[in-house]
Amino acid sequence: MELDYELALDDADDPLWTFTHLGLLISLIAYDKTAPGQYASLLFYAGWATESDVPLTAVNDWNARSRFGRAYIDETGDPVIELDLLLSGGVTVQTVKDYIDVFAAVASDLGAALGL
């Protein structure tokens, strides 16, 4: 994948990648450190800053229909979506690429369902 990304370290010095894919700003966060530089999970994250309240019922309806990801209203009242990818046991580079595509599609579906 030809993605331009920014790499930062979180408060625990774990990597956090930020990139745009299919028009969405996505964060990919490594967590569950198993050894220095090795992690058991990746968290895909996207969120929207909204001017008006997003109905919780709309988010719950989307969650009930969605197979991948979980959506919720964050502490500022904005909708977000997350998806976890377990790395334990091993994954291929292609699996990570596929999950980037899946997450972007699922996040886009949530955005459309919420009128964002």
C-alpha positions as CSV (number, residue, x, y, z in Angstrom):
1,M,0.0,0.0,0.0
2,E,1.3,3.4,-0.9
3,L,0.2,5.3,2.3
4,D,1.8,8.4,3.6
5,Y,1.8,8.2,7.4
6,E,3.0,9.9,10.5
7,L,4.6,7.9,13.3
8,A,4.5,9.1,16.9
9,L,5.0,7.4,20.2
10,D,2.4,7.4,22.9
11,D,3.0,8.0,26.6
12,A,4.3,4.4,27.0
13,D,6.6,4.9,24.0
14,D,4.5,2.5,21.9
15,P,4.0,3.4,18.2
16,L,1.0,5.1,16.8
17,W,0.6,5.6,13.0
18,T,-1.8,8.2,11.5
19,F,-2.7,8.2,7.9
20,T,-5.5,9.0,5.5
21,H,-7.1,6.1,3.5
22,L,-10.2,6.4,1.3
23,G,-10.7,9.9,2.7
24,L,-10.7,8.9,6.3
25,L,-8.1,9.9,8.9
26,I,-7.2,6.6,10.6
27,S,-5.0,5.9,13.6
28,L,-3.3,2.5,14.0
29,I,-2.1,1.9,17.6
30,A,0.1,-1.0,18.7
31,Y,-0.7,-2.3,22.2
32,D,-0.4,-5.3,24.4
33,K,3.4,-5.3,24.3
34,T,4.9,-8.8,24.5
35,A,8.6,-7.8,24.2
36,P,10.5,-4.6,23.2
37,G,9.1,-3.7,19.8
38,Q,6.6,-6.6,19.7
39,Y,2.9,-6.3,20.3
40,A,-0.1,-8.7,20.5
41,S,-2.7,-6.3,19.1
42,L,-3.3,-3.4,16.7
43,L,-6.2,-1.0,17.3
44,F,-7.7,0.8,14.3
45,Y,-9.4,4.1,15.3
46,A,-11.3,6.8,13.5
47,G,-13.5,9.6,14.8
48,W,-15.6,12.5,13.7
49,A,-15.8,16.0,15.3
50,T,-19.5,16.9,15.0
51,E,-21.3,20.2,15.6
52,S,-24.6,18.5,16.6
53,D,-25.4,15.5,18.8
54,V,-25.4,12.1,17.1
55,P,-28.2,10.0,18.4
56,L,-27.0,7.1,20.4
57,T,-29.8,5.0,18.9
58,A,-28.3,5.5,15.5
59,V,-24.9,4.3,16.7
60,N,-26.6,1.3,18.5
61,D,-28.5,0.4,15.3
62,W,-25.3,0.5,13.3
63,N,-23.5,-1.7,15.9
64,A,-26.4,-4.2,15.7
65,R,-25.9,-4.5,11.9
66,S,-22.1,-4.3,11.7
67,R,-19.9,-7.4,11.6
68,F,-16.6,-5.5,12.0
69,G,-15.7,-2.8,14.4
70,R,-17.5,-1.1,17.3
71,A,-18.8,2.4,17.4
72,Y,-19.6,4.6,20.3
73,I,-20.0,8.2,21.4
74,D,-16.8,9.4,23.0
75,E,-16.5,11.7,26.1
76,T,-16.9,14.8,24.0
77,G,-20.1,13.5,22.4
78,D,-18.6,12.6,19.0
79,P,-18.9,9.3,17.2
80,V,-15.8,7.0,16.9
81,I,-15.2,3.6,15.6
82,E,-12.6,1.0,16.6
83,L,-11.5,-2.4,15.3
84,D,-8.9,-4.7,16.9
85,L,-6.6,-7.0,15.1
86,L,-4.9,-9.8,17.2
87,L,-1.3,-10.4,16.2
88,S,-0.6,-13.3,18.5
89,G,0.1,-16.4,16.5
90,G,1.3,-14.2,13.6
91,V,-0.2,-12.3,10.7
92,T,1.0,-11.5,7.2
93,V,1.6,-8.1,5.8
94,Q,-1.4,-8.8,3.5
95,T,-3.6,-9.3,6.5
96,V,-2.7,-5.9,7.8
97,K,-3.3,-4.3,4.4
98,D,-6.7,-6.1,4.2
99,Y,-7.7,-4.9,7.6
100,I,-6.8,-1.3,6.6
101,D,-9.2,-1.7,3.7
102,V,-11.9,-3.4,5.8
103,F,-11.7,-0.7,8.5
104,A,-11.9,2.2,6.0
105,A,-14.9,0.6,4.4
106,V,-16.6,-0.1,7.8
107,A,-15.8,3.4,9.0
108,S,-17.2,4.9,5.8
109,D,-20.4,2.9,6.3
110,L,-20.7,4.2,9.8
111,G,-20.2,7.8,8.6
112,A,-22.9,7.3,5.9
113,A,-25.3,5.8,8.4
114,L,-24.9,8.7,10.7
115,G,-25.0,11.3,7.9
116,L,-21.4,12.4,8.5
